Each structure stands twice: as C-alpha cells, then as structure tokens.
C-alpha cells in the first residue's frame, strides 16, 4: 500500500513541476486544462442516445397545438417529425456537420445520426410517392414534394446553406401536410393505408436492414460464394466477378457501422409503432399485427445499453464478445420477420 502511495506522490510531484509557479503561463495552462475537461464532459453528454417517445402521443400534441385532430396518417407523420426534431434538438444538436470541438472529435454519434437520417429519407420518399397518393397517376402532395428533397440535402453541409436549416425547412413543410390531413376544407391532403403502400415502404426497409446485417457480419471477415446471379439462368452482369470473395469491414469502420445500425433501429422502432396505429385495420385483416409487434421487439433488443467502453470485435466463438455480430443477429431476425410480414400483406 505504501508503495502505491509513494508512486502516486512521485507522479503528482512530476506533474506539478510542469506548472509554472506564477506569471501568465500558469493561467494559460489552467485555462487549457479547464477547456479540455469541458470538451470531455460535453462530449460524453452529447454522446448519450435520446429517449424514445410515443408516436401516438406526439401526434396528439401536434394536433392540439395546431387546433386539429388525429386522423388516419397523423401518427406516421408525427413519428417522422418527432424523429427529425430529436435529431436536430437533442443535446449538442445535429453533430454530423460540426467543424469544432467537441462535435468534430466525436465519431459514434454522427454515425448514429446518419442511420436515423437514412430512415427519415426513406419514409419521406414513401409518403410522397405512395402513402399520400391514391394511385400511380394521381398528383403528389404539394408539401411532401417540397419536404422530401430537403430531407435528402447534404448531411455534411456546414454553411450556405447549413444542413440544419434545410432539415428544419423540410419539417415545416411536413407540419403543413400534418395540419392539412385533418382539415376538411383541404381534401387534397390524404394518407392512404393500403397494404400495397405498406409493402412498398417495407421493401425499402428490407433492403436497408439486409445491407446493414451483411456489413455488421463482415466485422470478423467472411469468405462468401458469389450468388449474384443465382435463380436465373439467363441473368447477366456488367463485368464478370470472382466465384468467391473475402468480405471484411475495415477495423476503423467497425464502430461506425455499429452505431449507424443503432440509429437505424432507433428510428425504425418509432416508425413501426406509428404504422401499428395507422395501419391497424389492414394489419388485423391480414392477421399480421402480431408479426409487426415481433419486429418491433427484435429492434428494441438492438437498443440495449452497451456496457463496454468500446465496440468489441472478438471472433464469433472466441473469449471476447463481438458486438457487431450480436447487433447483426437482432437485425437479421427483424429483417426475416419483415419478409414474412410483406408476404402476409400480399395475401388476400
């Protein structure tokens, strides 16, 4: 015990030797230490994952503020707005385009934000192309037509214009659409809860989760047979590829993919809960409500707290955990359930 105390005292004395006893150097060093500590504390605080919210309650709050009411499509639209507002207004705000500390020093949260943003973009496109239109030849909604390209604005733009300003403008157009949904004097704003509309959006979710699952699984490196042309003897491709490929996510990108998946699943939980409300009648008719609830449960498992200070990348059956493979397991099960749900929606 005395040896530990002596070592600590010796280390402290060595550090104090670097501190000037007086003069401006002491104040400069003190200010620098205070700055570093402030950046460290802010970085930890800004890296916390936002809390979940109830899309139905969010829709009721928006409707009460606008003097309207909750109608078909209100909850899904409210979920889109609530997720985007969380992205912009969480502690630290939107960090993906930061150029100064501590935002520029953070890595995990910007990737989490990107995963959320991809789901916002996909849902906004589905709302513009199918949810708000009765058929393929119908006119698209004027507000959603203005909002959707703004959600797709460059996620890294700092100024002229800033990413945040474009996203807030997209939110204002989405809010206009939300208000018009319950306005009987503006029948042009509609939200159609048909099974084919839901299958359209779920198809996009299906491909997104499939890609994420593959990227997460590649954390340990895999040799995969080339199945690009499987199932069609007449199929072709632009250039020939190898029969077997080594797929491995670069070591420095493993945590990036992991937190992008966390952001993706966080956003999807809200959107699927909103769909559970707006498409309730369709899901009951297809006897698919419990299938949707199971998907939500799998995605909630992917949101469990990460107790390790870093994303571990052990081998599949090694001594250490592989957090990417665990995340891939949850996403793969959710994705398989989405495929089953799409099949149920296709049936009569």
C-alpha positions in Angstrom: 0.0 0.0 0.0 2.9 2.4 0.9 4.5 1.6 -2.5 1.3 2.7 -4.3 1.1 5.9 -2.3 4.8 6.7 -3.0 4.2 6.1 -6.7 1.2 8.4 -6.7 3.1 11.1 -4.8 6.0 10.9 -7.2 3.7 11.1 -10.2 1.9 14.1 -8.7 5.2 15.9 -8.0 6.4 15.4 -11.5 3.2 16.8 -12.9 3.4 19.9 -10.6 7.0 20.5 -11.9 5.4 21.4 -15.2 3.1 24.0 -13.8 4.6 27.5 -13.6 4.5 28.9 -10.1 3.4 32.4 -11.3 3.0 34.5 -14.4 0.8 34.1 -17.4 1.9 30.6 -18.1 0.1 29.3 -15.0 -3.2 30.9 -16.2 -2.8 29.7 -19.8 -2.2 26.1 -18.6 -5.1 26.3 -16.2 -7.4 27.6 -19.0 -6.2 24.8 -21.3 -6.9 22.1 -18.6 -10.4 23.6 -18.0 -11.1 23.7 -21.7 -10.1 20.0 -22.2 -12.2 19.0 -19.2 -15.2 20.9 -20.6 -14.8 19.3 -24.0 -14.6 15.9 -22.4 -17.7 16.4 -20.3 -19.7 17.8 -23.2 -18.6 15.0 -25.5 -19.8 12.4 -23.0 -23.1 14.2 -22.5 -23.7 14.7 -26.3 -23.0 11.1 -27.0 -26.0 9.8 -25.0 -28.8 8.2 -27.0 -32.0 10.2 -26.9 -35.0 8.7 -25.1 -37.8 7.0 -27.1 -41.2 8.7 -27.5 -44.7 7.5 -28.2 -45.7 8.5 -31.8 -49.4 8.5 -30.8 -48.8 10.9 -28.0 -46.7 13.0 -30.3 -49.5 13.2 -32.9 -51.9 14.2 -30.2 -49.6 17.0 -29.0 -49.1 18.3 -32.6 -52.8 18.2 -33.2 -53.6 20.1 -30.0 -51.1 22.7 -30.8 -52.5 23.2 -34.3 -56.1 23.1 -33.3 -56.7 20.0 -35.4 -57.3 16.3 -34.6 -55.6 13.0 -35.1 -56.8 11.2 -38.3 -55.5 8.4 -40.5 -51.9 9.1 -41.2 -51.4 11.6 -38.4 -49.3 9.2 -36.2 -46.9 8.2 -39.0 -46.4 11.8 -40.0 -45.9 12.8 -36.3 -43.3 10.0 -36.0 -41.4 11.4 -38.9 -41.5 14.9 -37.5 -40.7 13.7 -33.9 -37.6 11.7 -35.1 -36.3 14.6 -37.1 -36.9 17.1 -34.3 -35.0 14.8 -31.9 -32.1 14.6 -34.4 -31.9 18.4 -34.5 -32.7 19.3 -30.9 -31.0 16.5 -28.8 -28.1 17.5 -26.5 -25.5 19.0 -28.8 -27.9 19.3 -31.7 -27.0 17.9 -35.1 -23.3 16.9 -34.9 -22.7 15.3 -38.3 -21.6 18.5 -39.9 -19.7 20.0 -36.9 -16.3 21.6 -37.6 -15.3 22.5 -34.0 -14.8 20.5 -30.7 -16.3 18.6 -29.2 -18.6 17.7 -32.1 -15.8 17.3 -34.6 -14.0 14.9 -32.2 -17.0 12.7 -31.8 -17.4 9.6 -34.0 -20.2 7.4 -32.8 -23.0 10.0 -32.5 -22.6 11.3 -36.1 -22.9 7.7 -37.4 -25.9 7.2 -35.2 -27.4 10.3 -36.7 -26.7 9.1 -40.2 -28.6 5.8 -39.5 -31.6 7.8 -38.3 -31.4 10.2 -41.3 -31.4 7.3 -43.8 -34.7 6.1 -42.3 -36.2 9.6 -42.3 -35.3 9.9 -46.0 -36.8 6.5 -46.9 -40.1 7.2 -45.1 -40.4 10.7 -46.5 -40.0 9.3 -50.0 -42.6 6.6 -49.3 -45.0 9.3 -48.0 -44.5 11.4 -51.1 -44.7 8.5 -53.6 -47.4 6.2 -52.2 -48.9 7.0 -48.8 -50.3 10.3 -49.9 -51.4 9.2 -53.4 -54.4 7.1 -54.3 -52.8 5.6 -57.5 -49.8 5.9 -59.7 -51.3 8.5 -61.9 -52.5 10.8 -59.1 -50.9 14.1 -58.2 -48.3 14.2 -55.5 -48.9 16.2 -52.4 -47.5 19.8 -52.7 -46.0 19.9 -49.2 -44.4 16.5 -49.3 -43.0 17.3 -52.7 -41.1 20.2 -51.1 -40.1 18.3 -47.9 -38.7 15.1 -49.4 -35.8 16.6 -51.4 -34.8 18.8 -48.4 -34.5 15.7 -46.2 -32.1 14.4 -48.8 -29.9 17.5 -48.6 -26.2 17.0 -48.0 -25.7 15.8 -44.4 -22.3 17.4 -44.1 -23.0 21.0 -45.2 -21.9 23.5 -42.6 -23.0 26.8 -44.0 -24.5 28.4 -47.1 -26.9 26.7 -46.5 -26.4 24.7 -43.4 -27.8 21.2 -43.2 -29.9 22.1 -40.1 -31.7 24.9 -42.0 -32.7 22.7 -44.8 -33.9 20.0 -42.5 -36.0 22.5 -40.5 -37.5 23.8 -43.7 -38.4 20.2 -44.6 -40.0 19.9 -41.1 -42.1 23.0 -41.8 -43.5 21.5 -45.0 -44.2 18.2 -43.2 -46.0 20.1 -40.5 -48.1 21.8 -43.1 -49.1 18.4 -44.5 -49.9 17.2 -41.0 -52.2 20.2 -40.4 -54.0 19.7 -43.8 -54.6 16.0 -43.1 -57.3 16.8 -40.6 -58.7 19.9 -42.4 -62.0 19.0 -44.1 -61.6 22.1 -46.2 -58.4 20.8 -47.8 -59.3 17.3 -49.1 -56.1 17.3 -51.3 -54.1 16.1 -48.3 -54.6 12.4 -47.8 -52.9 9.4 -46.3 -53.9 6.0 -47.8 -53.5 3.0 -45.5 -53.5 0.2 -48.1 -51.5 -3.0 -47.9 -49.6 -2.3 -51.1 -48.5 1.1 -49.8 -47.1 -0.5 -46.7 -45.4 -3.2 -48.7 -43.7 -0.6 -50.8 -42.1 1.1 -47.7 -41.3 -2.3 -46.0 -39.4 -3.3 -49.2 -37.1 -0.4 -48.7 -36.6 -1.2 -45.0 -35.9 -4.8 -46.0 -33.0 -3.8 -48.3 -31.6 -1.4 -45.7 -31.6 -3.9 -42.9 -30.2 -6.6 -45.2 -27.2 -4.4 -46.1 -26.6 -3.4 -42.5 -26.7 -7.1 -41.4 -24.1 -8.0 -44.0 -21.8 -5.1 -43.1 -22.1 -6.0 -39.4 -21.4 -9.7 -40.0 -18.3 -8.8 -42.0 -16.6 -7.4 -38.9 -14.8 -10.7 -38.5 -14.2 -11.3 -42.2 -16.0 -13.9 -44.3 -15.4 -15.8 -47.4 -18.7 -15.7 -49.4 -19.6 -17.5 -52.5 -20.8 -15.3 -55.3 -24.6 -15.7 -55.6 -25.3 -12.5 -57.5 -26.9 -14.4 -60.5 -28.5 -17.3 -58.6 -32.0 -18.2 -59.6 -32.0 -17.1 -63.2 -30.0 -19.0 -65.8 -30.4 -16.1 -68.3 -29.2 -13.4 -65.9 -26.1 -11.4 -66.7 -24.0 -8.6 -65.2 -21.8 -5.8 -66.5 -18.4 -7.4 -65.7 -17.6 -10.9 -64.5 -16.8 -11.4 -60.8 -14.9 -13.9 -58.8 -16.6 -17.1 -57.6 -15.6 -16.4 -54.0 -14.9 -13.1 -52.3 -13.4 -12.1 -48.9 -15.7 -9.6 -47.2 -14.3 -7.7 -44.2 -15.3 -4.4 -42.7 -12.1 -2.3 -42.1 -11.1 -2.2 -38.4 -11.5 1.5 -38.1 -15.1 1.4 -39.5 -16.5 -1.4 -37.3 -17.8 1.1 -34.6 -19.1 3.3 -37.4 -21.3 0.6 -38.8 -22.4 -0.5 -35.4 -23.7 3.0 -34.4 -25.3 3.5 -37.8 -27.2 0.3 -37.1 -28.2 1.6 -33.7 -29.5 4.8 -35.2 -31.4 2.9 -37.9 -33.1 0.6 -35.4 -33.9 3.6 -33.1 -35.7 5.4 -35.9 -37.5 2.3 -37.2 -38.9 1.5 -33.8 -40.8 4.8 -33.9 -41.9 4.4 -37.5 -43.2 0.9 -37.0 -45.1 1.8 -33.8 -46.7 4.6 -35.8 -47.6 2.1 -38.6 -49.1 -0.2 -36.0 -51.6 2.6 -35.2 -52.4 4.0 -38.7 -52.5 0.6 -40.5 -54.2 -1.2 -37.6 -57.3 -2.2 -39.6 -55.2 -3.5 -42.5 -52.9 -5.5 -40.2 -55.8 -7.1 -38.4 -57.5 -8.1 -41.6 -54.3 -9.8 -42.7 -53.8 -11.2 -39.2 -50.4 -9.6 -39.3 -50.5 -7.3 -36.3 -48.5 -9.7 -34.0 -45.9 -10.1 -36.8 -45.3 -6.3 -36.7 -45.1 -6.3 -33.0 -42.5 -9.1 -33.1 -40.4 -6.9 -35.5 -40.6 -4.0 -33.1 -39.5 -6.3 -30.2 -36.4 -7.5 -32.1 -35.4 -4.0 -32.9 -35.8 -3.0 -29.3 -33.3 -5.7 -28.4 -30.8 -3.9 -30.6 -31.2 -0.8 -28.4 -30.0 -2.5 -25.2 -27.3 -0.4 -23.4 -23.7 -1.1 -24.4 -21.8 -1.5 -21.2 -18.4 -1.8 -22.8 -16.4 1.4 -23.3 -15.8 0.4 -26.9 -17.3 -1.8 -29.6 -15.5 -5.2 -29.1 -14.7 -7.2 -32.2 -13.9 -10.7 -30.8 -14.2 -13.8 -33.0 -17.6 -15.5 -33.2 -16.8 -18.2 -30.6 -13.8 -16.6 -29.0 -13.1 -15.4 -25.5 -14.3 -11.8 -26.2 -17.6 -10.5 -27.3 -18.3 -9.3 -30.8 -20.9 -6.6 -30.5 -21.3 -6.3 -34.3 -22.4 -10.0 -34.6 -24.9 -9.5 -31.7 -26.4 -6.5 -33.5 -26.5 -8.4 -36.8 -28.4 -11.2 -35.1 -31.2 -8.8 -33.9 -31.3 -7.0 -37.3 -31.4 -10.3 -39.3 -34.3 -11.7 -37.2 -36.2 -8.4 -37.7 -35.5 -8.5 -41.4 -36.7 -12.1 -41.7 -39.9 -11.1 -39.9 -40.3 -8.1 -42.3 -40.1 -10.5 -45.3 -42.8 -12.7 -43.7 -44.9 -9.6 -43.0 -44.7 -8.5 -46.6 -45.9 -11.9 -47.7 -48.8 -11.7 -45.3 -49.8 -8.3 -46.7 -49.7 -9.7 -50.2 -52.2 -12.4 -49.4 -56.0 -11.8 -49.6 
